[in-house]
Amino acid sequence: MRTGEPLPAVGEVLAALATGLWHWDTATGLVTVDAEAARLLGLPAEQTSLTQAQARARMHPADWNEITGVVQLAVAEGTLAEVRVRVMDKQGQVVRVVRSRSKPSFDQVRKAYELIGTLQEVTEPAPGTPAGRSAVTGDWRRSREAFLLDAGRALAEARSTQEVLRVTANLSMPGFSPDGLAVFSVEGDRLTLIGHHGPHQHADESPFTHMALATDHPAAEVARTGRAVYLSSPERYKSRYPLTWPLAQSFGRHSWAFLPLTVAGRTMGAWMAAFSYPVAFTPDERSVLTTVARMLAQALARAGAAESERALTDGLQRTMLPRLGPQRIPGMSVAARYVPTGGGLQVGGDWYDVIPLPSGRFALVIGDVQGHDVRAAGLMGQLRIALRAYASEGHRPDAVLSRASRFLHGISDEDPFDPRFATCVYVEVDPATGVLDIARAGHPDPAIRMADGTVLTRPTSGGLPLGIDPDADYPTTRLALESGETMLICTDGLIETGGHDLDSGWRRLRVILEDHKGDLEELADTLVQAVHGPSSHHTTGPLADRREDDIALLLLCREGEGCGCGDTMIVRAPVRRTMLTVAQAEPERVAVARQQLRELLHDWSSPDQVDSAVLLLSELLTNVLVHTDSDALLVAEITGGEGERRLRIEVTDAGDDLPHKRRPGELASSGRGLVLMELLAHAWGVDPRGEGKSIWFELYESVDGSGDGSWSP
């Protein structure tokens, strides 16, 4: 070539050097070769495209596995990939040895490898000399020790029999990989095919699905004797097992390894690894197969135990938890969920129940027995039955819990080294009026979602957890569930899971309850998913499922506008109301009343008016406790649309003495209540009742916070 002449084309140069080009894209699964590369692969010398299976068929199986490993390592290190490949003919004989050099890349969008490389024929090293297979990327070939570590990790993380079989089918053994796998299990005097994998899915497998152990088949012999069987050729298979050879012949394999699956000295089945090319089964290859078989047996044993455990869990749940089914409660809807803990037996002491009562009412029960073990589950079942029996006898809520506490205390004494207690909420519901009679035993308070989405936790009187004191008393609190309102009762697992305490957990749930727009079943699912995520997020592995506690919840909705239980969600400005009794013996409930009022006014536009309302409420309740001998009944109600709402607070007592306006001195300790009422309230008054009196005041919402009484009735 003279100076100044153009350079020849790249293809001409490569052809002159007997070097072919090939392109492999794992996204499309196609391998494209030019004429020279096709010739080197034993194909007609013309450009063509092959599938991965067709390209793999032209190469030694061990070399194809090596190419995959080199490509991945080269991409990770950003270097060239170099490997020697033995090209095979249809009879499985080596035709030539070629060297491939390429620069692979990984497409993050398509999640696929792509490489363009060269193929050039080289001389095969003589036996006993270094193979010359070291790639530019370094020591790319995984050692068998590394393969076994990877296989052991993958099998250890498999949590079901199907996952174990899928992992086994995807194992790529170093230097030789079977393309057909089958796992047999011993069941009595039969050998059952529990899983298989391979390209010949069309072949008839029915004769192998349920064989007698006395059958003249390699897997049956392995299961009987506990010794492996290696068949390196079809002739060897035919001569040793002539009766079953015609059945195996249709699969088109050339070598087979049948290995026992042994756990604790007992052969539980057999594993077959079949090869479409001849395998000599050298001592090293047998060692790898034997180790994989041992790990496979252990994984299958663990998976079987886990599946039995899950079946036991499902059985316990079906037995101990009620089926709500399509039952119809006039004017009300009920939804419930139970989610077991993420570890152990996956069943614990949480439960819920819906009990029809002789009076025509029904009871909602939710509780939590201490612990997450078999004893907690057993005590939960006994306690649930006892509660249902006491309720069915017609006892009131306080009597039901008192009897249940005595019952649990009695059966807990049977094991003095492991005493147990249980928390519980028992709610008797009148569907006609929406009245709720609530008795609580050391359990979180219920929460009420009002028709406009406002959520309040409703403080209720309570006693000790069940089982601690056989003579414990459980006072009853009466609430009214208004039309369109929903009550939530749950165990602490729903509140505290994820590192939350009771306060922060309730704040998290309040946001979900206030923002939800669907029906009751959708709300129950949303609450559970907000705590630990949907089930699709949980994959295999030791850290996949980290729920700390059981979760049980019950939702009760009194159907009405805004509840979402009907076909259409109607959003209006309904009445927002709360009621609370402050007894003479419970002055601490004044603080509870103040907190309830602040929650009721959570979206009030004027913070100053909220402070004024809380101050006036404290004055009214304190006056009742100080100047009368009766209890105080608080009713707080908000009406109207946002920005033009009216707050009316009414405190009723049984005292006959009407309040009088006084002019307290500078050092006086009382007498300022009515003065503050005149200064801060837009309207107030005192209404005599048949027995006692009612003192009320009103505040009208002011958007600018001026408190000028711009509300118009």
C-alpha positions, 0 to 999 in steps of 0.5 A, spaced: 500 500 500 502 506 497 503 512 502 497 517 501 492 511 499 486 510 503 486 504 508 482 498 507 476 497 510 476 494 517 472 487 514 477 486 509 483 487 514 479 482 519 478 477 513 485 477 511 487 475 518 482 470 519 478 474 524 471 474 525 466 479 528 460 477 532 455 481 536 451 479 542 445 482 545 441 479 551 435 483 550 433 480 544 437 474 545 440 474 538 447 472 536 449 476 530 456 473 526 459 475 520 461 470 514 468 469 517 465 468 524 460 463 522 465 459 518 469 458 525 463 456 528 462 450 523 456 454 519 456 456 512 460 462 511 455 467 510 453 473 515 447 470 519 443 471 526 443 465 531 439 465 537 442 464 544 440 456 544 443 455 537 450 459 539 450 455 545 449 448 541 456 450 537 460 451 543 462 446 549 457 447 555 463 449 560 465 454 555 459 458 554 458 458 562 465 461 562 463 466 557 457 469 561 462 469 567 467 473 563 462 478 561 459 480 567 466 481 570 469 485 565 463 490 565 464 490 573 472 492 572 471 496 565 476 491 561 476 487 555 473 480 556 477 474 553 476 467 553 478 461 549 472 457 546 471 450 544 467 449 537 463 442 537 460 438 532 453 435 532 457 429 534 460 432 540 467 432 538 471 438 538 472 441 531 477 447 533 478 452 538 477 459 537 479 465 542 474 471 543 476 478 545 470 483 546 468 489 550 462 488 553 457 493 556 451 493 560 444 497 558 441 500 565 434 501 561 434 495 558 437 491 563 441 487 558 448 486 556 451 487 549 458 486 546 461 486 540 467 482 539 472 478 535 473 470 533 480 467 531 482 460 531 488 458 536 492 452 537 489 448 543 494 447 548 497 440 549 494 436 555 498 437 561 500 444 559 497 451 562 490 452 559 491 459 557 484 461 559 486 467 563 482 473 561 484 480 561 480 481 566 484 477 571 481 471 575 474 471 572 473 463 573 469 462 579 472 457 583 468 451 585 468 453 593 465 460 591 460 456 587 458 452 593 458 458 597 453 462 593 449 456 592 448 455 599 446 462 600 441 461 595 438 455 598 438 457 605 434 463 603 429 459 599 422 459 604 418 454 600 419 448 596 417 451 590 423 456 591 428 451 593 426 448 586 427 454 582 433 456 585 436 449 584 434 449 577 438 456 576 444 454 579 450 454 574 455 449 576 463 451 574 465 447 568 459 443 567 451 445 568 445 440 567 440 442 563 435 437 566 433 437 573 428 433 577 427 432 585 423 425 587 420 425 594 419 418 598 412 418 601 411 411 604 413 406 599 412 410 593 417 415 590 413 422 587 416 427 582 415 434 586 419 438 581 422 438 575 426 443 570 428 442 563 427 444 555 424 437 554 417 439 557 413 436 552 416 429 553 411 424 557 413 425 565 407 421 567 410 414 568 415 418 573 410 422 577 408 416 582 413 410 582 413 404 587 420 404 590 421 397 587 421 400 580 427 398 576 429 406 576 435 409 578 431 414 582 428 408 586 434 405 587 438 411 590 432 412 595 432 404 597 439 404 598 442 411 599 447 411 594 448 415 588 448 412 581 452 415 575 450 414 568 455 417 563 452 414 557 445 412 554 449 405 553 450 405 560 443 407 562 440 402 557 444 396 560 443 397 567 436 399 567 433 396 561 426 396 563 425 404 564 430 406 559 425 406 553 421 412 558 428 416 559 430 415 552 425 420 549 428 426 553 434 426 549 440 426 554 447 423 554 449 423 561 445 422 568 447 423 575 442 420 581 444 422 588 440 421 595 437 427 599 439 425 606 437 429 612 439 426 619 441 419 616 434 418 613 434 418 605 428 423 604 428 422 596 433 423 590 435 428 585 436 427 578 441 432 574 441 430 567 446 433 561 445 433 554 452 432 552 457 426 555 460 427 562 465 423 565 463 424 572 470 425 575 471 425 582 471 433 582 465 433 579 462 428 583 464 432 589 460 438 587 454 434 585 454 430 592 455 437 596 449 440 592 445 434 593 446 435 601 444 442 601 438 441 597 436 436 602 437 441 607 433 446 604 427 442 602 427 439 609 427 447 612 422 448 606 417 443 608 418 444 616 416 452 614 410 450 610 408 445 615 408 451 620 404 455 616 399 450 615 399 450 622 398 457 623 393 458 618 389 452 621 390 456 628 387 462 625 381 459 622 379 456 628 380 462 633 378 468 629 371 468 627 369 469 620 365 475 619 362 473 612 356 477 609 353 478 616 348 484 615 347 489 621 342 494 620 345 501 619 352 499 620 358 496 617 364 492 620 371 490 617 376 486 621 383 484 620 388 480 623 396 480 621 401 475 624 407 477 627 413 476 622 417 471 626 416 464 629 410 461 629 407 467 626 401 466 630 400 470 637 395 472 642 391 478 638 384 476 637 378 480 635 370 477 635 363 479 633 358 476 638 350 477 637 347 478 644 340 475 646 338 483 647 338 484 639 345 488 640 352 485 638 358 486 641 365 487 638 371 484 642 379 486 641 384 483 645 391 481 646 394 476 650 401 477 652 406 473 648 407 470 641 408 463 642 404 457 642 401 458 649 399 465 648 395 462 642 392 457 646 390 462 652 387 466 646 383 461 644 380 459 651 379 466 653 375 468 646 371 462 648 370 464 655 368 471 653 363 469 648 360 465 653 359 470 658 357 475 653 351 470 650 349 469 657 346 477 657 351 480 662 353 487 661 360 489 659 363 490 666 361 483 668 363 480 662 370 483 663 370 481 670 368 474 669 373 473 664 379 476 668 377 471 673 377 465 668 384 467 665 387 468 672 385 461 674 388 458 668 394 462 668 395 459 675 396 452 672 403 455 670 406 459 676 413 460 672 409 463 666 403 467 668 400 471 663 395 477 662 391 480 657 388 487 655 382 487 652 376 492 649 369 490 650 364 494 646 356 493 646 353 496 640 346 498 639 345 498 632 338 502 632 341 508 636 348 508 635 350 507 643 356 504 645 357 501 652 365 500 652 369 496 658 376 497 657 382 492 661 388 495 660 387 496 652 388 502 648 382 507 647 378 507 641 378 512 636 372 515 632 372 518 625 367 523 624 363 524 618 367 530 616 374 526 617 376 529 624 379 523 628 378 523 636 381 518 641 375 517 646 378 516 653 374 511 656 374 508 663 378 502 664 381 497 669 387 492 670 389 487 664 385 481 665 388 475 669 392 480 674 387 481 679 381 476 679 376 481 683 378 487 678 372 492 677 371 494 669 367 501 669 363 502 663 363 508 659 357 510 654 358 513 647 354 515 641 356 513 634 353 519 630 351 517 623 357 517 618 362 516 624 367 510 624 370 507 630 377 504 630 379 499 636 386 495 635 391 492 638 398 496 640 401 492 634 398 497 629 400 503 633 407 501 635 410 497 629 415 501 626 419 504 632 413 508 634 410 509 641 403 510 643 403 518 641 407 518 635 403 511 632 396 515 633 398 521 630 400 516 624 394 513 624 390 519 625 393 522 618 391 515 614 384 515 617 383 523 616 385 522 609 382 516 607 376 516 602 374 509 600 369 504 604 370 500 610 374 494 607 379 499 603 380 503 610 382 496 613 387 495 608 390 502 608 391 502 615 395 495 615 399 497 609 401 503 612 404 500 618 408 494 614 407 495 607 403 490 602 405 483 602 408 484 595 414 488 598 416 482 602 421 477 599 425 471 601 431 472 606 432 473 613 431 480 614 425 481 609 419 481 614 420 485 620 414 486 623 415 486 631 408 484 633 401 481 631 396 486 628 388 486 630 383 491 628 376 492 628 372 498 624 365 499 626 361 504 621 354 507 623 352 508 615 350 515 613 353 521 609 360 522 608 362 515 611 364 512 604 360 505 606 355 507 600 355 507 593 357 515 593 361 519 598 357 525 600 362 530 603 358 536 607 359 540 613 356 535 618 355 536 626 362 535 629 360 533 637 363 530 643 361 528 649 364 527 656 362 526 663 367 528 669 365 525 676 366 528 682 371 523 684 375 524 677 378 531 677 383 529 673 378 528 667 378 536 666 385 535 663 382 530 658 376 534 657 381 540 655 385 535 650 378 533 647 376 540 645 383 542 642 382 535 638 375 537 636 378 544 634 384 542 630 382 546 624 379 552 627 382 558 624 383 562 630 388 559 635 386 565 640 379 563 640 381 555 641 385 558 647 379 562 649 374 556 649 379 551 653 379 556 658 372 557 659 371 550 659 376 549 665 372 554 668 365 551 667 367 544 669 371 546 675 365 550 678 361 544 678 366 540 681 367 545 687 360 548 688 356 542 687 356 535 689 354 532 682 358 530 676 358 534 670 356 532 663 360 536 657 357 536 650 361 540 645 358 541 638 361 545 632 356 546 626 356 550 620 361 551 614 369 552 614 370 559 616 363 560 618 362 555 624 359 555 631 362 552 637 357 551 642 359 548 649 354 546 654 356 543 661 350 540 665 350 538 672 344 536 677 345 542 682 340 547 683 344 553 685 344 558 679 351 562 678 351 569 680 355 574 677 360 577 682 366 582 682 372 578 685 377 582 688 384 582 686 386 577 691 380 573 690 380 565 688 374 565 685 368 568 682 371 570 675 368 565 671 362 569 668 366 575 668 371 571 663 364 568 659 362 575 658 369 578 655 371 572 651 364 568 649 360 571 643 354 568 647 352 565 653 347 563 658 344 559 664 338 554 662 334 551 668 333 544 667 328 539 671 333 537 675 339 541 675 342 546 670 345 547 664 351 553 663 353 554 655 357 559 651 358 559 644 364 562 639 363 564 632 369 562 628 373 568 625 378 567 619 382 573 621 382 572 628 379 578 631 373 575 634 368 580 632 362 575 632 361 576 624 358 569 624 351 569 622 346 564 624 
